[in-house]
Amino acid sequence: MDEPDDALAAAPHLRRFHELHPEVPLVVLPPERTAPPEPSVPDDVLGAERESTDGTLATLLDAVGPDAARAVVRTVWRAGRVDDTVVPVAEARLPLGEAGPGTVAGPLTAALERGGWTLRSGRSGAARYLEGARGERSVRVVTVEDVVVVTVRGRALPVATATQHRLMGVVEEES
């Protein structure tokens, strides 16, 4: 391979590598074929998914009872695992105070089971966790020392990059 082929000509860093190490064979694969992006969902679908996520969290907190009144709750939009998607994430931090973890974990587990969630539980170091899935939505309950954190993730929704930035609070730098 005396002359680099078109793929190496289009990639100067690979061409330079080939010039320095001609004994190393280079295989340049064609670009991956990706599916075209899904069309962006309208704002009313975004709002409905956020309401559903918030509603799931509210249902779980209702199951805890009066202790849930001390919970600090917030809902944010996060980037999805696929480019140009967003996911509503509702989270509640519930200090246990004098109540033991069982007074919170038991009602949460029962509420998730009644709601048809597929559950699994475990322990990681000092943290106990309970994870649930139902369709594209998920719930994670983590108990660490004197705090229970309940996180509800909604469905990943396709959006335009500008909408993703707006929802996530990304400020574009002006050039």
Summary of the structure (lengths in Angstrom):
residues: 175
radius of gyration: 23.8
end to end distance: 43.7
largest distance: 76.8
contacts: 445
relative contact order: 0.16
helix: 35%
strand: 29%
